[in-house]
Each structure stands twice: as structure tokens, then as C-alpha cells.
Amino acid sequence: MNNGLGLLVLTLSLGGVAAAESPPPALACLSQWYPVEPVKVDGAWHAKLGATTYPWDDGKPKTFEQKLESPDLEDTFSLPYKPGPIQPVTRENEDPGRIRFDPLFHAAYGNAESKVDVVDIDFLGQKLKVNRKAAPAFERVAKRLAAAVKQEPSLRPYLQNLGGTFVWRKIANTNRQSAHSYGVSIDVNVKRSHYWEWAKPKEPVRWANQIPQVIVDAFEAEGFIWGGRWYHYDTMHFEYRPELLDPACAPSPRGP
């Protein structure tokens, strides 16, 4: 083997080793937004959250409902969140962001009501309690919305009589913890929103919405996902999930 060819083979080989030693892009990116340390345990990637380590991929095939109830971290990225023009969601269970890994939220924001550090902020003239870590993002959204309302006063009713922020509770009709428990979500005016659980009849699910595009854009620009992007729609709901809007967190495409 000539020296040039040998060097090329060695370089490619080392590159493959480096790639194999790198955590999945979404796991690596999570550490930019949450107290996550990617670690290898018995040859498989895990996420270290405080003193506890969790598998990135538990290797279990799951239905959508099983992912909701017992997700691993990889499952939370299994449905890509796509901002942009508002469109009806008609694909069953197309609910990007509804799958939440509670240990991640516990490590970042608190695992009990008494441990969630909330602060008061002014949100378009209304006093809200939000998580201290997410407060700057809420304040940036409020600034965007204030400018939008100034230009288009017809937006104001959607942002009055807000549905709430921090409340330690379960999601309605489930045993899963609500994102409101961590002080990282907000419901806008309930009377101008749609929620699939309140629809009559509830089945089959028929997506509905009246929240204006400019309001959705303001939240998404600051790392909030919107429940109107879900098949099981909750159009009043915005939730701080910056990892789902960070292109660097997009999971690696699976091979054939």
C-alpha cells in the first residue's frame, strides 16, 4: 500500500471511530438547553440528569400511546416540530411536543411544586408566575406581542383573560404531569381557543383554530411550541421547548 492510500484509509477509519464516539445529535444538543450530560453505559448512549442516568433509547418498540405514557428521551424527538404557516393537522397522532420525558423537566425545573422556582413577570399588563429559567423567554415574547398589538389592535382580545401559567397539576384525563407544573407554559384566552377534549362530538377529531398567525410566530421565535400544531389540538397552549425548534437538535435520519 502506498503512503498516500494508507493515510487516506487511516483518516477514514479514525473518522468512523470519532463518529461512533459522538452522541446522537439530538442528545448532544439537549445539553445546550437542559442540565444533560451525554454518557456511555455498556456501549449505549445515556443522559445523565443529576445523579441519575437514563437510556437515550430504551430499545422498546412503542405505539404512540405508549410513547406518551412511557417515553425515553429519543421518543420526544420522534415527531419533528415544524413552525411556519398555520395549517390544519389531519394526520392522526401528529402531536410534536406532546411526548415529554418528565425526568428532564424535573432536573431542569423541579420535581415537586415546592421546588419549582417561579417569579412574577409582566405580560402585556398582566402579572404571571413563570419559572425563573424561562422568564427571559416569556419576556421576549411579551415584547414581540406588544409591538404586534400596537400595529394590529384586533390581536389584543386573544391576549387578555389569560388561561394561566404555573399550576402543579396533571394533564386533564391523564396521569401525566402538565407542562404548566414547571412554569414553562401559558394558555392564552380560553374563549378564543379550541381544545380537542372539549369538542362535541370529540371523535372523530376535527382540527379547529382561530389563533392568528402573528401570535404563533411571536412565541415560536422565542422557543415556544404551540398546541395548534397537534392533531389533538390545544390552541390556547404555548410551551417553552427550545430543543424542538433548534435545528441542531434534529435527530439523525434512520437508515433503510
C-alpha positions in Angstrom: 0.0 0.0 0.0 1.5 3.4 -1.0 1.7 6.1 1.8 -1.0 8.3 0.3 -3.5 5.5 0.2 -2.6 4.3 3.6 -3.0 7.8 5.1 -6.5 8.0 3.4 -7.6 4.7 4.9 -6.3 5.7 8.3 -8.1 9.0 8.2 -11.4 7.4 7.1 -11.0 4.8 9.9 -10.3 7.4 12.6 -13.3 9.5 11.3 -15.5 6.5 11.7 -14.3 6.0 15.2 -14.9 9.6 16.1 -18.4 9.4 14.7 -19.1 6.3 16.6 -18.0 8.0 19.9 -20.1 11.1 19.3 -23.5 11.1 21.0 -26.7 11.3 18.8 -27.0 15.0 17.6 -30.3 15.5 19.5 -28.8 14.2 22.7 -25.7 16.4 22.3 -27.9 19.4 21.6 -30.1 18.8 24.6 -27.2 19.8 26.8 -27.4 23.3 25.4 -30.9 23.7 26.8 -31.1 21.4 29.8 -28.7 20.0 32.5 -28.0 16.9 30.5 -24.6 15.1 30.3 -24.4 12.5 27.5 -22.5 9.5 28.7 -21.9 5.9 27.5 -23.0 3.0 29.7 -22.3 -0.5 28.5 -21.7 0.8 25.0 -25.0 2.6 24.7 -25.7 6.4 25.0 -27.4 7.6 28.1 -28.4 11.0 29.5 -27.1 11.9 33.0 -29.6 14.1 34.8 -28.1 15.0 38.2 -27.2 11.7 40.0 -29.4 9.5 37.7 -28.7 8.1 34.3 -31.3 7.3 31.7 -31.0 5.5 28.4 -31.3 7.7 25.3 -33.1 4.8 23.6 -34.6 2.1 25.7 -34.9 -0.2 22.6 -38.6 -0.9 23.0 -41.0 -0.6 20.0 -43.9 1.6 21.1 -47.2 2.8 19.9 -48.0 6.5 20.1 -49.9 6.0 23.3 -47.0 4.0 24.8 -44.6 6.8 23.9 -46.9 9.3 25.7 -47.1 7.1 28.8 -43.5 5.7 29.0 -41.2 7.6 26.7 -37.4 7.6 26.5 -35.6 10.7 25.5 -35.3 9.7 21.9 -39.1 9.4 21.7 -39.5 13.1 22.5 -37.9 13.8 19.1 -39.8 11.2 17.2 -42.3 13.7 15.7 -40.5 16.8 14.3 -42.0 20.1 15.2 -42.5 22.3 12.1 -43.1 26.1 12.5 -44.4 28.2 9.7 -47.8 29.0 8.1 -50.7 27.6 10.1 -52.2 24.5 8.5 -54.9 22.0 9.7 -53.4 18.9 11.3 -55.1 15.9 9.8 -52.6 13.1 10.3 -53.6 11.0 13.3 -51.4 11.4 16.4 -49.2 14.1 14.7 -48.6 15.7 18.0 -45.0 17.0 18.1 -44.0 18.0 21.7 -46.8 16.2 23.5 -44.3 13.4 24.3 -42.5 14.6 27.4 -39.7 12.9 29.4 -40.6 14.0 33.0 -37.1 13.4 34.5 -35.7 16.0 32.0 -38.2 18.6 33.3 -37.6 17.6 36.9 -33.9 18.1 36.5 -34.3 21.4 34.8 -37.2 23.0 36.6 -38.1 21.0 39.8 -39.7 17.7 40.7 -42.3 19.0 43.2 -44.4 22.1 43.4 -42.3 23.5 46.3 -39.1 23.1 44.2 -40.2 25.0 41.1 -38.6 28.4 41.3 -41.2 30.8 39.9 -41.0 34.6 39.6 -43.6 37.3 38.7 -43.4 38.9 35.3 -45.4 41.5 33.5 -47.0 40.0 30.3 -48.9 42.7 28.4 -50.1 44.3 31.6 -50.9 41.0 33.3 -49.0 39.6 36.2 -47.9 36.0 35.6 -45.9 33.4 37.5 -43.4 31.6 35.4 -40.2 29.6 36.0 -37.2 31.8 36.6 -35.2 30.0 34.0 -37.9 30.5 31.3 -38.8 34.1 32.4 -36.4 35.8 29.9 -38.1 33.9 27.0 -41.6 34.9 28.2 -40.5 38.5 28.5 -39.1 38.4 24.9 -42.4 37.0 23.6 -44.3 39.7 25.5 -42.2 42.4 23.8 -42.9 40.9 20.4 -46.6 40.7 21.1 -46.8 44.2 22.5 -45.3 45.5 19.2 -47.7 43.4 17.2 -50.8 44.6 19.2 -49.7 48.2 18.7 -49.7 47.6 14.9 -52.8 45.4 15.0 -55.1 46.2 17.9 -57.5 43.3 16.9 -55.0 40.9 18.4 -55.5 42.2 22.0 -58.6 40.1 22.9 -56.6 36.9 22.3 -54.0 38.0 24.9 -56.5 39.1 27.6 -58.0 37.0 30.3 -55.1 34.5 30.0 -55.8 30.9 30.9 -52.8 30.6 33.2 -49.2 29.7 33.6 -47.8 27.9 36.7 -50.1 25.3 38.2 -48.8 22.0 39.5 -51.3 19.5 38.1 -51.9 16.5 35.8 -53.0 16.8 32.2 -56.8 16.5 32.0 -58.0 12.9 31.9 -54.4 11.5 32.3 -51.9 10.6 34.9 -49.2 12.6 33.1 -47.7 15.8 34.6 -48.7 19.0 32.8 -46.0 21.3 31.5 -47.8 24.0 33.5 -46.4 22.3 36.6 -43.0 23.6 35.7 -43.9 27.2 34.9 -42.8 26.9 31.3 -46.2 27.1 29.5 -49.0 29.6 29.1 -52.6 29.4 27.9 -53.9 32.5 26.0 -57.6 33.5 26.1 -59.6 30.2 26.5 -62.7 31.7 25.0 -60.9 32.3 21.7 -59.3 28.9 21.6 -60.1 25.3 20.7 -59.3 22.1 22.6 -60.0 18.7 21.2 -61.2 17.4 24.6 -64.0 20.0 24.6 -65.2 19.3 21.1 -68.7 17.9 20.6 -68.5 15.2 19.4 -64.9 14.6 20.5 -64.5 11.8 18.0 -63.6 11.8 15.2 -61.0 14.5 15.9 -61.5 17.5 13.7 -58.8 20.2 14.0 -60.0 23.7 14.6 -58.3 27.1 15.3 -58.7 30.8 15.4 -55.4 31.9 16.9 -53.8 34.4 14.5 -50.5 33.6 12.8 -48.7 36.6 14.2 -49.2 35.3 17.8 -48.0 31.9 16.9 -44.9 33.4 15.2 -44.0 35.5 18.2 -44.0 32.5 20.6 -42.2 30.2 18.2 -39.5 32.8 17.5 -38.5 32.5 21.2 -38.5 28.8 21.6 -42.2 28.0 22.4 -44.1 25.3 20.7 -47.9 25.6 20.0 -50.6 23.2 20.7 -52.3 24.1 17.5 -49.6 22.1 15.7 -51.1 19.0 17.2 -53.7 16.6 15.8 -55.0 16.5 19.4 -55.2 20.3 19.2 -54.9 22.7 22.2 -54.7 26.1 20.5 -54.6 28.1 23.7 -51.4 26.3 24.8 -47.8 27.5 24.3 -44.9 25.7 25.9 -41.2 26.6 26.2 -39.4 23.7 24.4 -36.4 25.3 22.7 -34.9 22.0 21.8 -37.7 21.2 19.4 -37.1 24.5 17.5 -33.3 24.2 17.4 -32.2 22.7 14.1 -29.1 21.3 15.8 -31.3 19.1 17.9 -32.9 17.4 14.9 -32.4 13.6 15.2 -30.2 11.8 12.7 -32.2 10.2 9.9 -32.5 6.5 10.2 -31.0 4.2 7.6 -33.1 1.8 5.5 
